[in-house]
Amino acid sequence: MISLVIPVYNEEILVFELFERVQKAMESIDDTFEVILVDDGSTDSTFEKLKACHSKDKRFKVLALSRNFGHQAAYTAGLNYAKGDYIGMMDGDLQDPPELIKDMHQKLLNDDVDIVYGKRLERNEKLSKRIFIRLFHSVFRRLSNLKNIKQVGNFSVMSKKALGAFLSLNEKNRYLPGLRSFIGFKQGFVEYSRPDREHGEAKMNYRKLFTLAFDAIFSFSNLPVKVCLYSGLVGIVFIFVIGIYILVSKLAGLAPLGWSSIILSIYFIGSVQLLSIGILGEYVYRIYKETQNRPVFLVSEFLG
């Protein structure tokens, strides 16, 4: 059996279209399947429409979270409830075409791999968003030293063995494509062009994208901490050079440097300190969240 996890948040305009396309796509693979629709604390009529989908087809199960826990947490919730031998992940905004799941599943069976993910050849979205995402993927790939993360997202299908390893990673700050790459196993990909949304507004705004980007970078790279060290070293060299310059100026009988140079030095050192404190604060905050050990998600209702 194949399971498909789809997080949904305030997508009342898309629910029935999502249901019809996913149903058709899954039936093209096998009649025995389950779709876990995770309602991530929607405030519109999304949950009622998801229940209507469940009434039409019991293979569509609805997992309602107690509030909005976020995209990555909603995926984690659905994956914990999935019971299939193969488990797929797909966003609920239909930018990931459900028709591609069949190709992923076939590749999983035929190519002796444990994970198949969708690799985006192009994105038909706003230019500013495309630039930000391309820049993030480029930076993250170099900082994390992880494979299979260039131009990929959550859209994927994996074996039950890979899912077990995936769910064994219990950190609270989650970037799922990074975790999926971290567990290893044999991985393949299917290329596709990701369309823009036809209906509704994107739920991943720039604030959420930046938060996710920071979680990814701080979770998989120690470069930010090294930035503190390098900045401090640059500051020491800068002050040393300025000190020598002032000493030579006095010995040569030249006029001493004015207050502007002193203020410049103070601002430079102060900026380095604030940058270092800010970076360390990001790590301390994430450590604090881990030590709190609060659940990633809480379930209010499950129809399945």
Stockholm file with secondary structure:
# STOCKHOLM 1.0

chainA/1-304         MISLVIPVYNEEILVFELFERVQKAMESIDDTFEVILVDDGSTDSTFEKLKACHSKDKRFKVLALSRNFGHQAAYTAGLNYAKGDYIGMMDGDLQDPPELIKDMHQKLLNDDVDIVYGKRLERNEKLSKRIFIRLFHSVFRRLSNLKNIKQVGNFSVMSKKALGAFLSLNEKNRYLPGLRSFIGFKQGFVEYSRPDREHGEAKMNYRKLFTLAFDAIFSFSNLPVKVCLYSGLVGIVFIFVIGIYILVSKLAGLAPLGWSSIILSIYFIGSVQLLSIGILGEYVYRIYKETQNRPVFLVSEFLG
#=GR chainA/1-304 SS CEEEEEEESSCTTTHHHHHHHHHHHHHTTCSCEEEEEEECSCSSSHHHHHHHHHHHCTTEEEEEESSCCCHHHHHHHHHHHCCSSEEEECCTTSSSCGGGHHHHHHHHHHTTCSEEEEEEEEECSCHHHHHHHHHHHHHHHHHHCCSSCTTEEEEEEEEHHHHHHHHTCCCSSCCHHHHHHHTCSCEEEEEEEECCCSSSCCSSCHHHHHHHHHHHHHHHCCHHHHHHHHHHHHHHHHHHHHHHHHHHHHHTTCCCCCHHHHHHHHHHHHHHHHHHHHHHHHHHHHHHHHHHTCCSCCEEEEEC
#=GC SS_cons         CEEEEEEESSCTTTHHHHHHHHHHHHHTTCSCEEEEEEECSCSSSHHHHHHHHHHHCTTEEEEEESSCCCHHHHHHHHHHHCCSSEEEECCTTSSSCGGGHHHHHHHHHHTTCSEEEEEEEEECSCHHHHHHHHHHHHHHHHHHCCSSCTTEEEEEEEEHHHHHHHHTCCCSSCCHHHHHHHTCSCEEEEEEEECCCSSSCCSSCHHHHHHHHHHHHHHHCCHHHHHHHHHHHHHHHHHHHHHHHHHHHHHTTCCCCCHHHHHHHHHHHHHHHHHHHHHHHHHHHHHHHHHHTCCSCCEEEEEC
//
